Each structure stands twice: as C-alpha cells, then as structure tokens.
C-alpha cells in the first residue's frame, strides 16, 4: 500500500509541475500576442494615394 501512495504522490507532483508550466506558457503567449498585435498596427499601415484626390 505504501508503494501505491508513493506512486500517486509522484504522479501528483508531475501533474502539478505540468500545470504550472502550461499556465506560464499560456500567460507568456497571451502577453506576446498582445505585444505583437500593437506593433503590427503601426507596421502594416499603408497610405493610399488614390483616396487623397
């Protein structure tokens, strides 16, 4: 019975670490997406001379 408890404890630790890693990944991804979206607005601006008549 002690062996099962140890295995479950190790599995729980691995799942907890994976959860923290996934949380950090999604937080960083969301931050970088916002940062890139703000930069893309300025970079993709093209003036149209046909509308300036």
C-alpha positions in Angstrom: 0.0 0.0 0.0 2.9 2.3 0.7 4.2 1.8 -2.9 0.9 2.9 -4.3 0.9 6.1 -2.2 4.4 6.9 -3.3 3.5 6.4 -7.0 0.4 8.6 -6.6 2.4 11.3 -4.9 5.0 11.3 -7.7 2.2 11.4 -10.3 0.6 14.3 -8.5 3.8 16.2 -8.4 4.4 15.7 -12.1 0.8 16.8 -12.9 1.3 19.9 -10.7 4.5 20.9 -12.4 3.0 20.3 -15.9 0.0 22.5 -14.9 2.4 25.3 -13.7 4.4 25.0 -17.0 1.2 25.2 -19.1 0.0 28.2 -17.1 3.3 30.1 -17.7 3.2 29.1 -21.4 -0.3 30.5 -22.0 0.4 33.7 -20.0 3.6 34.4 -22.0 1.8 33.5 -25.3 -1.1 35.9 -24.4 1.4 38.7 -23.5 3.4 38.3 -26.7 0.3 38.1 -28.9 -0.9 41.5 -27.4 2.6 43.0 -27.8 2.8 41.8 -31.5 -0.7 43.0 -32.2 0.1 46.5 -31.1 3.3 46.5 -33.2 1.5 45.1 -36.3 -0.9 48.0 -36.4 1.9 50.5 -37.0 3.9 48.3 -39.3 1.1 47.4 -41.6 -0.2 50.9 -42.2 -0.1 51.8 -45.9 -1.4 55.2 -47.1 -3.4 55.1 -50.2 -2.7 58.0 -52.6 -5.9 57.2 -54.6 -8.0 58.4 -51.7 -6.2 61.7 -51.3 -7.5 63.3 -54.5 
